[in-house]
Each structure stands twice: as structure tokens, then as C-alpha cells.
């Protein structure tokens, strides 16, 4: 989002031809956009080299910027249209592969849960720095649902208001910059880039770095794993991920929710049912090998959603589904919750043998 914001603001300031004139590398990628992505990742690399401990105090600067930014977008949306007008304009016909409104609603719920499914798995990487158990409980009780609900309503308002005013829904923050004064767009893009940069370094990137380090703790370092994560984030091709709202929801959010949900199912079944909330710390940090039952359970939990996932990748626009409606709807409407339940049950069954 930070790199996309910079690109959009420069496009508003200099004109599209000045950036696209460097050449195109694909439908949603040109040379200038790729260079901005690479430079933005390079700044991440510098901060990873410094280490998160030297940047902790910066979070107190990021939070007011994020809050004021969201408030500013809400005011702009209110200026464009009332909430009632925006809500009516935001209603769209679901993509052909989703079927009726019920499945489309479940797909929206599923993608929303998927947005937070990664936090469900890696929250311990952050909550362990909390002074007390009470602090982390209060932090998650207020710090997750309240911002989620607020951004949900502001996002709907923004999409509908821009549809009323410009005939096209804006569904991500960088797209707003195309409708603002060039100077305001550049300043907003800089604030968005800095905020996203610090949030990535202090929160988002910590979990994948820890995951890679755990593969070989004696050999892999924080900095080295951080550079690998940056490389992987480039290989994901984010310019394609954020190319369209339907592909973002059905291919990206719903796709990884299928896996994170399956992993969460194993975690929950193991901790709450098998271990009865009692963990053996010595066993937890010992070299006991690979838990093949857990891996097999994750596969079994995600497998029923795979036909729908492949269908979402291959079917575009008004094309007919390659699979039956059951498999398409199972994936789009419940990939996270279904895989969570299926993997948890599979793990309990396999652990009984």
C-alpha cells in the first residue's frame, strides 16, 4: 500500500504518461512502478538491519498519523455523499462465480475473518512482549474489534461515496490520491508510506522472520531471514494482488484464509482439547521432530477447498465455473471456517491412534 500510494501520488502530480513512458512489463505493471516497489523494499531492508528495538518509540508517531488519516478519509467520504446514499451506491452485483447474495455475504464474512486469521496465528509473537496477561487481554479486546468495525464502515462509506461522486468505487487508500490535489496526494502518500513501513517492521514482518528462524535457530539470523521475507514479498507480485477487488477477495484473502484456518484448527484442537490448556515447555522447545499428524490434518482441512481455489484462479469475469456450485461456494463462502473445523476434527481423530 505504501509503494502503491507513492506511485499514485506521483502519477497525479506528474501525469500518467510521465511514469508509463518508461515501458510496460505487464497489464498491471510498468518499469516505474517496479522501481518504486524495489526502492520501498530497500528502505525496509535498512530498517531491518537497524533492528526493531531502535524503532519502538516511532510507534507513538505512527498511531496519531493513522487515526488522523482514517478520520480525514471519513470526512472526505461524508463530503461526497451521505451514508445512506453511499450504502445504496456501494451495492454491486456479486461476481458470477459467487452465485446469490447469501453466498456473496458469506464470502465477505470469510474474507474479513481471513484478514485477521494471520493475527490469530502470530499474535503470540507480539503479545509476549506485554508486561502482564491482563494488558494483552485488554489490548486485544479493544485494539482489534473497535478498529475493525470502524474501518469496515468507513470503507463501505468510501466505496459508495466515490461511486456517487465519480461513478467508480475506491476500495483501497492509494486510489484516493488520484482524486485529490497533487500536493495533498504527495503528502498523504508519504505519510501512508512511512506508517506502513513502521507497522511492517514493528509488527507484520516479525512473525514470518520468526517462522524462518525456527527452521534452524543456530544458523539463521534475524537480519538474514528479514531479507528473505522481503524477497518473498516481491515474488508474491503485489501489483497483481491489488489489481482488482474481486481477485483480491477471492484469490488472495480467501486463498490464504484456507491455509491459516486449517493451521488454526490444529492449534485450537491441540491446546484446548488434547493438551487441556497445559503445555510442557521443555517439550515445546526440544528437538522432537516433525508432527506429521498436524501437517496431515492441515492438508486434510484445506483439501476440500482446493477445487474452488483453482476455479477462482482460472475463471475470470463472466466465464462459467469449472467446478460445481457446491465446491465454488464452499471455497468462497467458508474456506477459513470450514478448513478450521475440518483440520481440527482430523487432528483429533489422528491423535487418537
C-alpha positions in Angstrom: 0.0 0.0 0.0 2.8 2.4 0.8 4.5 1.8 -2.6 1.2 2.0 -4.4 0.4 5.3 -2.7 3.7 6.8 -3.8 3.1 5.7 -7.4 -0.4 7.0 -7.5 0.6 10.4 -6.0 3.4 10.8 -8.5 1.0 9.9 -11.2 -1.3 12.6 -10.0 1.5 15.1 -9.8 3.4 14.4 -13.0 0.7 12.8 -15.1 0.3 9.1 -16.2 2.4 9.5 -19.3 5.5 10.5 -17.4 5.5 7.2 -15.4 4.2 4.9 -18.1 6.7 6.2 -20.7 9.4 4.1 -19.2 7.9 0.9 -20.5 5.4 -1.8 -19.5 6.1 -5.2 -18.0 2.6 -6.5 -17.9 -1.1 -5.5 -17.7 -0.7 -4.1 -14.1 3.0 -3.3 -14.0 5.4 -0.9 -15.6 9.0 -0.1 -15.0 8.5 2.9 -12.8 6.1 1.0 -10.5 8.5 -1.9 -10.2 11.3 0.5 -9.3 9.2 2.2 -6.6 8.4 -1.2 -5.1 12.1 -2.2 -5.1 13.2 1.1 -3.5 10.4 0.8 -0.9 11.6 -2.7 0.0 15.2 -1.5 0.1 14.1 1.0 2.8 12.6 -1.9 4.7 15.9 -3.7 4.4 17.8 -0.8 6.0 15.3 -0.7 8.9 15.6 -4.5 9.4 19.4 -4.0 9.6 18.9 -1.4 12.3 16.6 -3.8 14.2 13.1 -3.2 15.7 14.4 -2.2 19.1 15.6 1.1 17.8 12.3 1.9 16.2 9.9 1.1 19.1 9.3 4.7 20.0 8.3 5.5 16.5 5.0 3.7 17.0 3.8 6.6 19.1 4.2 8.8 16.0 2.5 6.3 13.7 -0.7 5.8 15.7 -1.8 9.5 15.6 -1.0 9.7 11.8 -3.1 6.5 11.1 -6.0 7.8 13.2 -6.0 11.2 11.6 -5.6 9.7 8.2 -8.7 7.5 8.7 -10.6 10.4 10.1 -9.7 12.5 7.1 -10.9 9.8 4.7 -14.1 9.5 6.6 -14.7 13.3 6.4 -13.9 13.3 2.6 -16.4 10.4 2.1 -19.0 12.3 4.1 -18.4 15.4 1.9 -19.0 13.3 -1.2 -22.2 11.6 -0.1 -24.3 10.8 2.9 -24.0 7.3 4.4 -27.4 6.3 3.1 -26.6 7.4 -0.4 -23.2 5.7 -0.2 -24.6 2.4 1.1 -27.1 2.2 -1.7 -24.5 3.0 -4.3 -22.0 0.5 -2.8 -24.3 -2.4 -3.6 -22.9 -4.3 -6.5 -24.0 -7.5 -8.3 -21.8 -10.3 -7.0 -19.3 -11.9 -9.4 -20.8 -14.7 -11.4 -18.9 -17.4 -9.6 -20.4 -16.4 -6.2 -24.0 -17.1 -7.1 -26.6 -15.4 -4.9 -26.4 -12.7 -2.2 -26.2 -15.2 0.6 -23.0 -16.7 -0.8 -21.7 -13.3 -1.6 -22.3 -12.2 2.0 -20.6 -15.3 3.4 -17.7 -14.6 1.0 -17.4 -11.1 2.5 -17.5 -12.5 6.1 -15.0 -15.2 5.1 -12.5 -12.7 3.7 -13.0 -10.4 6.7 -12.1 -13.3 9.0 -9.2 -14.2 6.7 -7.8 -10.7 7.1 -7.3 -11.4 10.8 -6.5 -15.1 10.6 -2.8 -14.4 10.3 -3.0 -12.4 13.6 -4.8 -15.4 15.2 -1.7 -17.5 14.5 1.1 -15.0 15.2 -0.3 -12.8 18.0 1.9 -14.6 20.4 4.9 -13.1 18.6 3.6 -9.7 19.8 1.7 -10.4 23.0 4.7 -12.0 24.7 6.2 -8.5 25.0 3.2 -7.4 27.1 4.0 -6.7 30.7 1.1 -8.8 32.1 -1.6 -11.2 30.9 -4.2 -8.6 31.7 -2.6 -6.0 29.5 -2.6 -8.2 26.4 -6.2 -9.3 27.0 -7.3 -5.7 27.3 -5.2 -4.7 24.3 -6.7 -7.4 22.0 -10.3 -6.8 23.4 -10.2 -3.2 22.4 -7.4 -3.0 19.8 -8.9 -5.5 17.4 -12.7 -5.3 17.2 -13.1 -1.5 17.5 -10.7 -0.5 14.7 -12.1 -3.4 12.6 -15.7 -2.2 12.9 -14.7 1.5 12.3 -12.6 0.8 9.2 -15.4 -1.5 7.9 -18.0 1.3 8.0 -15.5 3.9 6.7 -14.6 1.5 3.8 -18.2 1.0 2.8 -18.9 4.7 3.0 -15.8 5.5 0.9 -16.6 2.9 -1.8 -20.2 4.1 -2.0 -19.4 7.8 -1.8 -16.8 7.6 -4.6 -19.3 5.7 -6.7 -21.9 8.5 -6.2 -19.3 11.3 -7.0 -17.1 9.7 -9.6 -19.0 6.6 -10.9 -16.3 4.3 -9.7 -15.8 2.7 -6.3 -12.5 3.4 -4.4 -11.7 0.3 -2.4 -8.1 1.0 -1.2 -6.4 4.1 0.2 -3.9 4.7 -2.6 -6.7 5.1 -5.1 -8.0 8.1 -3.2 -4.9 10.1 -4.1 -5.9 10.2 -7.8 -8.9 12.4 -6.8 -7.0 14.8 -4.5 -4.9 17.9 -5.2 -1.4 16.8 -6.3 0.3 18.4 -3.3 -2.1 16.8 -0.8 -1.7 13.5 -2.6 2.1 13.5 -2.3 2.0 14.4 1.4 -0.7 11.8 2.1 1.4 9.2 0.2 4.5 10.0 2.2 2.6 9.6 5.5 1.0 6.4 4.3 4.4 5.0 3.2 6.1 5.9 6.5 3.2 4.5 8.5 3.1 1.2 6.6 6.9 1.0 6.8 7.0 1.2 10.6 4.0 -1.1 11.0 5.6 -3.7 8.8 8.9 -3.5 10.6 7.4 -3.5 14.2 4.6 -5.9 13.6 3.8 -7.6 10.3 7.3 -8.8 9.4 8.2 -10.2 12.8 6.1 -13.4 12.5 7.5 -14.6 9.2 11.0 -13.8 10.3 10.5 -15.9 13.5 9.0 -18.7 11.4 12.1 -18.9 9.2 14.5 -18.6 12.1 12.8 -21.5 13.9 13.8 -23.8 11.0 17.4 -23.5 12.0 17.8 -21.2 15.1 21.5 -21.7 15.4 22.2 -20.8 11.7 19.5 -18.3 10.6 19.7 -14.7 11.9 17.0 -12.1 12.3 18.5 -9.9 9.5 19.1 -12.7 7.1 15.5 -14.0 7.5 14.2 -10.5 7.2 15.9 -10.1 3.8 14.4 -13.4 2.6 11.0 -12.2 3.7 11.4 -9.0 1.7 12.4 -11.1 -1.4 9.4 -13.3 -1.0 7.1 -10.3 -0.7 8.4 -9.1 -4.0 7.9 -12.5 -5.6 4.2 -12.5 -4.5 3.7 -9.7 -7.1 1.6 -7.3 -5.0 0.8 -5.2 -8.1 -1.3 -8.2 -9.3 -2.7 -9.0 -5.8 -4.2 -5.5 -5.5 -5.2 -5.2 -9.2 -8.9 -5.8 -8.6 -11.3 -6.1 -5.7 -12.8 -9.4 -6.8 -9.4 -11.1 -7.3 -8.1 -9.6 -4.1 -11.0 -11.1 -2.1 -11.5 -14.4 -3.9 -7.9 -15.2 -4.8 -5.8 -13.6 -2.1 -7.8 -13.2 1.2 -9.9 -16.3 0.7 -7.0 -18.3 -0.6 -4.6 -17.8 2.3 -7.5 -18.0 4.8 -8.0 -21.6 3.6 -4.5 -22.4 4.9 -4.4 -20.2 8.0 -7.8 -21.5 9.0 -6.6 -25.1 8.8 -3.5 -24.3 10.9 -5.6 -22.5 13.5 -7.9 -25.6 13.7 -4.9 -27.8 14.6 -3.7 -25.2 17.2 -7.1 -24.9 18.8 -7.7 -28.7 19.0 -4.3 -29.4 20.4 -4.3 -26.7 23.0 -7.9 -26.7 24.2 -8.9 -30.4 23.8 -5.8 -32.6 23.7 -3.5 -30.6 26.0 -6.3 -29.1 28.1 -4.6 -25.8 28.2 -1.4 -27.3 29.8 1.8 -27.1 27.8 5.0 -28.8 28.5 7.5 -26.0 27.9 10.5 -28.3 27.9 8.9 -30.5 25.2 7.8 -27.4 23.3 11.4 -26.2 22.9 13.0 -29.6 22.4 14.0 -31.2 19.1 11.2 -33.8 19.0 11.0 -33.9 15.2 8.0 -33.0 12.9 4.4 -33.5 13.9 3.3 -35.3 10.8 -0.3 -35.7 12.2 -0.6 -32.0 12.4 0.7 -31.4 8.9 -1.6 -34.1 7.5 -4.5 -32.5 9.4 -3.8 -29.1 7.8 -3.7 -30.8 4.4 -7.0 -32.6 5.0 -8.7 -29.5 6.3 -7.7 -27.4 3.3 -8.1 -30.1 0.6 -11.9 -29.8 0.2 -11.5 -26.1 -0.6 -8.8 -26.6 -3.3 -11.2 -27.2 -6.2 -12.8 -23.9 -5.5 -9.5 -22.2 -5.1 -8.3 -23.4 -8.5 -11.6 -22.4 -10.0 -11.2 -18.9 -8.6 -7.7 -18.6 -10.1 -8.7 -19.8 -13.6 -12.2 -18.3 -14.0 -12.5 -14.6 -14.8 -15.3 -12.2 -15.4 -18.5 -13.8 -16.8 -16.9 -17.2 -17.5 -18.7 -20.2 -16.2 -17.3 -22.1 -13.2 -15.1 -25.1 -13.9 -16.4 -26.9 -10.8 -19.9 -27.5 -9.4 -21.5 -24.7 -7.4 -21.0 -26.7 -4.2 -17.2 -26.6 -4.4 -17.1 -23.0 -5.6 -19.4 -21.8 -2.8 -17.6 -23.9 -0.2 -14.4 -22.1 -1.0 -15.7 -18.6 -1.5 -18.1 -18.7 1.4 -16.3 -20.7 4.0 -12.7 -21.5 3.2 -11.5 -20.2 6.6 -14.1 -21.6 9.0 -14.6 -24.9 7.1 -10.9 -25.6 6.9 -10.6 -24.7 10.6 -13.3 -27.1 11.7 -12.2 -29.9 9.3 -8.5 -29.8 10.3 -9.3 -29.7 14.0 -11.5 -32.8 13.7 -8.9 -34.5 11.6 -6.2 -33.8 14.1 -8.3 -35.1 17.0 -9.0 -38.3 15.0 -5.4 -38.9 14.0 -4.2 -38.2 17.6 -6.4 -40.9 18.9 -4.3 -43.6 17.1 
